[in-house]
Amino acid sequence: MKLSRRGFLAVTGAATLAGCGLDASPGQSGELLRSKAKLPTPFTVPLPIPPTKKPTSPGRYRVVQRKARLEILPGLKTEVLGYDGLFPGPTFDVRSGQTTVIEQVNELDVPTAVHLHGGHTPAASDGWPLDLLMPPGGHHDHGHHSMGGGDVKTGSRLYTYPNAQRAATLWYHDHRMDYTAPQVYRGLFGLHLIRDAEEDKLSLPAGEREIPLVIADRAFDEDGSFIYPAAPDRPGVESKYMEGVIGDVTLVNGAPWPIHEVDAVRYRLRILNAANARRYELAFDHGPAKFTQIGSDGGLLGAPVDHETLLIAPAERFDVIVDFSAYQPGDEVTLVNRLDRNAPVLRFKVARRAADDSHIPARLSTYAAVEPPAGAVRRLWRFRRGSAGGHQGWTINGKAFDPVRMQAQVRLGEYEIWSFVTDVHHPVHVHLAPFQVLSRRGGDPGPYDGGWKDTVDVRPAEVVEVLVRFSAHKGKYLIHCHNLEHEDMAMMAGFETI
């Protein structure tokens, strides 16, 4: 592979990297985009709930990827790329162990590749970035599939998800090589929930008291269209924004700074950070409300954990219970982001008192930490800017992504210890299998590292060790940074399960 095909490597030298403010904020890695549109007053738009996708027949679904013009900012229309034309896409709500087959139909004018993030998925359905689904005609902007390593289809593709895993909050999104960031930014993402018998036995808040919160940031032009600094003459983003794109409008379930009416009872909040690069430290602005964490990326914890704040990097999920019973009807409490000077995210308005038969048990699941076996294979993954083929860029182990050459071969069924080493903030995601965080900087895991994870927030100049085991499915998979601009700028590595 000729690395020069990736335009960023040719145009971003050390001087650019030194000048783009990577360390300007201890909490964020990214460059701010400012909206030109008239923005609404926070907490005037109601919180929408993404619709649950209905099957066409038992276990089978059909999703149409298409453009749509939606009113995200009041009074303006925004063109989105949406699954079923929605922003975010429809929520899949499925049972553990019951296979779902999803026909994805591409009616866009760009190729796509769907990845079920957190899914234990056969390689053919994992969304390898060159397994492209072409739009009608199959000739539009097909990019790099001629490089090899990809299975290209036109019009529609079947994705098979065994769902052979614990109940968990997963999500799906586009994973097209070099263009993941702009295509997710424009709307190609949604939730995929798995439920199981273990979770069914718990008396957790349910129905209208189980709320998805898909948090993301965007910037809007005067006419309501998304602002995204795509490079005009090459794949990827403008070099100024290669550290990450951060917008000035916070969207929750596709609505700007929304408000949601609640009863004075417990609620289950499934929180996903779907931002390209922004990190959040969520907190309530006043009152006794706190977060009782019951689940992580890969499902329920063994026991609940209380947090005053939630630090959540791109692609991480937190399953939490919030108790509003100490508030009076008429009270309002605001969710803010402490990493951005308590910037508003979402407001809850307590409307009334109500009966509550939910319960948070002291023991949630059979989760147990695994002791690393003696002699486990160790692998080191270095995430950093550096030279690759004589040019500067984002790399893993000093290499830009090569879809043909695998950086590791991993045996199914065997535990391995992987060490992630960073220069700046990198949320590291591993496809196919969850992992347990063993240590940070040689010490104990952090307060947000509990449970089974598939994405871990690795902070600047930090080493995080995880224990991982791939138990099914042979083939090619990915480890990459989930700062989507970093990913598009080649911060991915392929590995093969054997």
Order of alpha helices (4+ residues) and beta strands (2+ residues): alpha-alpha-beta-beta-beta-beta-beta-beta-beta-beta-beta-beta-alpha-beta-alpha-beta-beta-beta-beta-beta-beta-beta-beta-beta-beta-beta-beta-beta-beta-beta-beta-beta-beta-beta-beta-beta-beta-alpha-beta
